[in-house]
Amino acid sequence: MMEIKVDVPSGQYSILLEQGLMQRAGELIKNITGIDTAVIITDDIVDKLYSTTVECSLELADIKFIKYIFPHGESSKNSNVYISILNFLAENHITRSDAVIALGGGVVGDMAGFVSATYLRGIHLVQIPTTLLAAVDSSVGGKTAIDLDSGKNLAGAFYQPDLVICDYTALNSLPDHVFSDGCAEIIKYGMICDYDLFDSLNIPIKQHIESVISRCVEIKRDIVAKDEKDKSLRQLLNFGHTIGHGIEKCSNYNIPHGTAVAIGMAMITKSAVSLGFCDSLCYDKLCSMLKNYTLPIETEYSGQQLIEGILSDKKRSGEYITLVLPKSIGKCFLHKTPINEISKYLDSAY
Ligand SMILES: NC(=O)c1ccc[n+]([C@@H]2O[C@H](COP(=O)([O-])OP(=O)(O)OC[C@H]3O[C@@H](n4cnc5c(N)ncnc54)[C@H](O)[C@@H]3O)[C@@H](O)[C@H]2O)c1
């Protein structure tokens, strides 16, 4: 079993990675948290695939459990589902010495994380990511959130889990398009700070998935350790996300996060080329990598349509927004940009 330790100002925890680890979830959770009762939070698709495995492991470890299942998809990451889960915990007398288990992709992880951060001002949280995106990104680093009508992830908290259990076996059941969404975030890690990782993705990710996932988790761990609360360095992880969030919002969240980030990365890189921040080879290599993983590089939405979503983005600070621009493959930088100049970047992104 591989163990990656995360050390942030608010605490320390481990990310455990191995085939078949879900079968040992109960024992691992018991060792770390000492809990007697857990609440599994999951979506309807993941429930059918993996709840039984986790439940059996909890029984073996003498952990009682209850379960809350919500419909899959981003449209569930809302305040109604959030309040309903809080009430479910309260009605079942869940206390601070119990734990929430987030079993699923990024939507489940973000929702269950925010519930854990806020119920009784914080209870134990264990993340069991079941999508590639959740394994490499959303289960690590402690960002939790729900969407509001005005925009994505607008209500949330920084709240680190007690433990992350990453079982590669779960990724075998992912539909191709959900797997590709995770590939977008992996390509992002290569673009922002690791040329060798980016280059290695010329070999299909599925052929070396364990080393790719662990490398991405290490990159995120190192960034979050230096900037847990997203004040500076961590914002590099938002490469492609400003335009991406605009695309998600325009599509009413029908375009998934990873796909939107892929388009966002291609567009902001095109813009960076035309404004002289990087050369066209960088754009060509990024686009060809995205296409290799069947990810799109363009959107049907105009800059005018995207701007509203971009301005409601939480990366905005007063009259400025911090854009993440590429210099070359493996090197991105933060660029504080006045809001009234955003249209310049958008106009040159098409
Ligand atoms: N907190 C963070 O740091 C962070 C980082 C990146 C993304 N996110 C958030 O993550 C979300 C996207 O996550 P996602 O791409 O995992 O989407 P998701 O959670 O909606 O999962 C995608 C689909 O795959 C299904 N699924 C999950 N695991 C499966 C499995 N093993 N086999 C078959 N089907 C499975 C789900 O039911 C769902 O239909 C967005 O809300 C995004 O904002 C958060």
The ligand as a MOL file (V3000), in Angstrom:
LIG
                    3D

  0  0  0     0  0            999 V3000
M  V30 BEGIN CTAB
M  V30 COUNTS 44 48 0 0 0
M  V30 BEGIN ATOM
M  V30 1 N -12.8200 20.1470 -4.0480 0
M  V30 2 C -11.9540 20.2590 -5.0300 0
M  V30 3 O -10.7710 20.5570 -4.8200 0
M  V30 4 C -12.3980 19.9760 -6.4380 0
M  V30 5 C -11.4450 19.8600 -7.4620 0
M  V30 6 C -11.8880 19.5500 -8.7390 0
M  V30 7 C -13.2470 19.3570 -8.9820 0
M  V30 8 N -14.1410 19.4880 -7.9640 0 CHG=1
M  V30 9 C -15.5650 19.2540 -8.1890 0
M  V30 10 O -15.7350 17.8890 -8.5400 0
M  V30 11 C -16.9470 17.7580 -9.2990 0
M  V30 12 C -16.7080 16.8720 -10.4810 0
M  V30 13 O -16.3080 15.6010 -10.0170 0
M  V30 14 P -16.4590 14.2860 -10.9280 0
M  V30 15 O -15.9320 14.5470 -12.2810 0
M  V30 16 O -15.9140 13.1770 -10.1350 0 CHG=-1
M  V30 17 O -18.0280 14.1870 -11.1300 0
M  V30 18 P -19.1840 13.3310 -10.3950 0
M  V30 19 O -18.9380 13.2030 -8.9710 0
M  V30 20 O -20.4580 13.9320 -10.8540 0
M  V30 21 O -19.0130 11.8940 -11.0800 0
M  V30 22 C -19.2490 11.7620 -12.4680 0
M  V30 23 C -20.2240 10.6040 -12.7490 0
M  V30 24 O -19.5340 9.3710 -12.5320 0
M  V30 25 C -20.3370 8.5100 -11.6950 0
M  V30 26 N -19.3810 7.6540 -10.9930 0
M  V30 27 C -18.6140 7.9780 -9.9330 0
M  V30 28 N -17.7760 6.9650 -9.6480 0
M  V30 29 C -18.0370 5.9870 -10.5320 0
M  V30 30 C -17.4630 4.7110 -10.7580 0
M  V30 31 N -16.4290 4.2510 -10.0580 0
M  V30 32 N -17.9670 3.9590 -11.7680 0
M  V30 33 C -18.9880 4.4370 -12.5390 0
M  V30 34 N -19.5380 5.6290 -12.3940 0
M  V30 35 C -19.0600 6.4140 -11.3970 0
M  V30 36 C -21.1290 9.4580 -10.8410 0
M  V30 37 O -22.3020 8.8190 -10.3600 0
M  V30 38 C -21.4390 10.5740 -11.8340 0
M  V30 39 O -22.5640 10.2460 -12.6060 0
M  V30 40 C -17.3750 19.1610 -9.6560 0
M  V30 41 O -18.4510 19.5540 -8.8500 0
M  V30 42 C -16.1590 20.0020 -9.3460 0
M  V30 43 O -16.4930 21.3260 -8.9980 0
M  V30 44 C -13.7450 19.7770 -6.7030 0
M  V30 END ATOM
M  V30 BEGIN BOND
M  V30 1 1 1 2
M  V30 2 2 2 3
M  V30 3 1 2 4
M  V30 4 1 4 5
M  V30 5 2 4 44
M  V30 6 2 5 6
M  V30 7 1 6 7
M  V30 8 2 7 8
M  V30 9 1 8 9
M  V30 10 1 8 44
M  V30 11 1 9 10
M  V30 12 1 9 42
M  V30 13 1 10 11
M  V30 14 1 11 12
M  V30 15 1 11 40
M  V30 16 1 12 13
M  V30 17 1 13 14
M  V30 18 2 14 15
M  V30 19 1 14 16
M  V30 20 1 14 17
M  V30 21 1 17 18
M  V30 22 2 18 19
M  V30 23 1 18 20
M  V30 24 1 18 21
M  V30 25 1 21 22
M  V30 26 1 22 23
M  V30 27 1 23 24
M  V30 28 1 23 38
M  V30 29 1 24 25
M  V30 30 1 25 26
M  V30 31 1 25 36
M  V30 32 1 26 27
M  V30 33 1 26 35
M  V30 34 2 27 28
M  V30 35 1 28 29
M  V30 36 1 29 30
M  V30 37 2 29 35
M  V30 38 1 30 31
M  V30 39 2 30 32
M  V30 40 1 32 33
M  V30 41 2 33 34
M  V30 42 1 34 35
M  V30 43 1 36 37
M  V30 44 1 36 38
M  V30 45 1 38 39
M  V30 46 1 40 41
M  V30 47 1 40 42
M  V30 48 1 42 43
M  V30 END BOND
M  V30 END CTAB
M  END
